[in-house]
Amino acid sequence: MDLIWLIPLLPGIGAALKGLVGIRYFSRQTAALVACAAMAGALGLSIYAFMGLVGADGVTSHDVIVADWFTALPLQLADGSIGSFEVPWGFRLDPLSGMMILVVTGIGFLIHVYSTAYMHDEPRGGYARFFCYLNLFCFFMLLLVLGSNFLVMFVGWEGVGLCSYLLIGYWYEKKSAADAGKKAFITNRIGDWGFILGVFLGLPVMREFLPRFEVRPQPARQNVMHALESAWREWSGRRERPKVAIIDWREVPTFSEFLISAE
């Protein structure tokens, strides 16, 4: 299960190869082979990861952190202490995401195989471009379903919207296809608003999907912040401490705490 980060990476590598090299140099057979091989590898890893999760006793989720996206940032809490806010670039495998990666990679692989014949009459460069978009779509979709926090999921969400626009408007020389691509773009922007609204509305009951927020004693940074604040008050001529809206994430209930209080 530690290799779940490879599941979205394989279609991403396939898209990069066809986008950077394949459009100019790949034949139809090579472009189709690279695209289908990337999806077949992602499907195999998805089955392996899902079976590992099902076979693990007492394990309901597994998190893998690839790298730190935003390194630790000092933030002042409502009680005056200094906390550390950090966003990892990580993935989470649980029963829901496990089922979704099987759906995305399984159906995605079948779509790739079907498209090898459906798009066969396209020019060589256009053929590789189509499979580049298709691999990229699967990459962002897997990023969306495996993201361990809302920010990683939002990157996948935006990528899926971009690929929808590219695939729907693939025959951009046709006015109907270009108009359909514009409609898809506008619809995705409405979806962005709904996604962001859902994130904010879900904060009180979905704290486990937030970026990590920890309270750590950092007196040196606190002294620096007070020195900067004093300099700002002196420069601006203010005598009162600036009022800043601060959220104390420790007071936000988890989903289980919310259910208990509702009962």
C-alpha positions, -999 to +999 in steps of 0.1 A: +000+000+000+030+023+003+031+024-035-002+041-040+016+072-051+026+053-083-011+048-093-016+084-105+020+088-115+019+062-142-008+079-163+010+112-156+042+099-171+023+086-201+007+120-207+041+137-204+058+114-228+031+118-255+028+156-249+065+163-250+077+137-275+048+116-289+030+144-308+061+149-330+077+115-331+054+086-319+036+065-344-001+056-338+009+022-324+035+036-301+012+063-287-016+037-281+009+012-265+023+038-241-012+050-231-026+016-226+005+003-208+003+032-183-033+025-175-027-013-173+001-006-148-021+017-127-049-009-128-025-036-115-013-014-087-048-004-078-059-041-075-027-049-054-033-019-031-070-027-026-063-063-018-037-053+007-062-030+024-089-056+025-064-082+038-050-060+066-067-068+099-079-037+118-066-013+091-093+010+077-070+036+060-034+041+050-017+074+044+014+080+023+031+114+024+053+119-007+066+154+002+058+186+021+038+209-002+038+239+021+064+236+048+056+245+084+043+280+088+041+296+122+006+310+130-006+326+162-037+310+178-065+327+197-048+320+231-015+336+221+004+304+215+022+297+182+010+268+160+025+253+129+004+250+097+017+226+070+002+210+039+016+176+029+015+162-007+000+130+004-024+102-006-050+082+015-062+048+007-095+038+024-124+016+013-141+044-006-109+056-024-099+020-030-132+013-048-129+045-068-094+038-080-106+004-093-134+022-112-112+049-126-083+026-137-106-003-148-130+017-169-102+041-180-082+012-193-112-001-213-118+034-227-082+036-238-084+002-256-116+012-273-102+045-284-072+029-302-097+018-329-122+046-326-096+073-332-075+053-358-084+076-387-070+107-370-037+122-381-006+108-363+000+139-342-037+143-333-038+106-324-010+111-299-026+144-286-059+126-279-042+099-258-021+126-240-054+142-229-069+109-220-039+099-198-039+133-182-076+130-174-070+097-156-040+112-137-060+141-123-090+118-116-068+095-095-053+126-078-088+136-069-099+103-053-066+096-035-058+131-022-054+131+016-065+167+021-088+192+005-060+211-012-046+180-030-082+171-040-088+206-054-057+202-077-072+170-090-106+187-094-092+215-114-072+191-136-103+171-143-121+202-154-091+212-177-090+178-193-128+178-198-124+211-217-095+196-238-113+164-247-147+179-254-130+205-276-106+180-293-119+188-328-115+225-321-117+233-358-154+224-357-175+253-343-198+228-325-169+212-307-154+246-298-187+258-284-192+226-264-157+231-250-166+266-239-198+253-222-178+227-204-153+253-192-181+275-178-198+245-162-166+236-145-162+271-130-197+267-114-185+233-101-154+251-086-177+274-066-197+244-053-165+225-044-150+255-024-184+261-007-186+225+003-151+226+017-160+256+040-193+241+050-177+208+058-149+222+080-167+216+114-173+179+107-144+169+084-114+180+103-095+149+094-093+160+058-078+194+067-041+201+063-021+192+094-023+219+121-002+213+152+006+235+182+043+236+189+062+258+214+082+284+193+092+312+217+118+326+193+093+330+165+068+345+189+093+371+200+100+380+164+062+383+157+058+406+187+087+427+176+073+431+141+039+439+156+053+466+178+072+481+149+039+481+129+020+498+157+047+525+160+049+531+123+011+533+118+005+552+150-019+527+165-020+521+202-042+491+202-032+456+191-045+449+156-075+426+157-071+396+134-097+369+129-080+337+140-095+302+139-085+278+166-086+244+148-084+226+182-119+238+189-133+224+157-151+190+164-142+159+145-169+140+126-173+114+153-176+141+180-202+158+159-223+126+156-221+120+194-232+156+202-261+152+177-274+122+195 
